[in-house]
């Protein structure tokens, strides 16, 4: 993919030059997981855009999925460890599952939205773009996992008499980490789209449309796959009884209704 940029010389004459994403062909080869991780951790938008439009889509997809499994798996285990080691195992499996379910079920819709909004992205490029944003998210939460483990091991556990405070504080910490990693991953996704689409306006619209669909489905899948963190008053389970009963939005509505009644 090439970009045409207008430039003005010293005499005031406007001319155009071609800025291509593939000026360095060696940057789009991935000989090892280590080199891929190095590029992913740097999160340079031009490098990521080269991967989206490059000649090795299969390898990018496989490595991104591997990073998501490792990063989200480690953080999921840290997420559930406060409740019990068994909950840590369950959450370590379910957090990557949540990401993949969201990507798979929304893949076709995101490709259609990308075409309708004039991004020029094909289905393959859409899939890689979204996987890379989740891979960046996974690298961040995976890197924070040791800190989360340390914090979990040093706060009052369930049954200590202070579990309500521990539960609230730890849940707030995880919420901040997940939100921060998600914001950074989507910011990088916007930068990649800005390089891979005709202009920044289309990039912004495409990102907004993708986020709307991903958040809508992701929230519902998180409801079905609950619990992740676990409650000190409920049993440890892989899924709650009748996981398909109700939905995330109904639960939010009922919670808000209860708060308003208590005002």
Secondary structure, 3 states (H helix, E strand, C coil): CEEEEEEECCCCCEEEEEEECCCCHHHHCCCCHHHHHHHHHHCCHHHHHHHHHCCCHHHHHHHHHHHHHHHHHHHHHHHHHCCCHHHHHHHHHHHHHHHHHHHHHHHHHHHHHHHHCCCCCCHHHHHHHHHHHHHHHHHHHHHHHHHHHHHHHCCCCCCCCCHHHHHHHHHHHHHHHHHHHHHHHHHHHHHHHHHHCCCHHHHHHHHHHHHHHHHHHHHHHHHHCCCCCCCCCCCCCCCCCCCCCCCHHHHHHHHHHHHHHCC
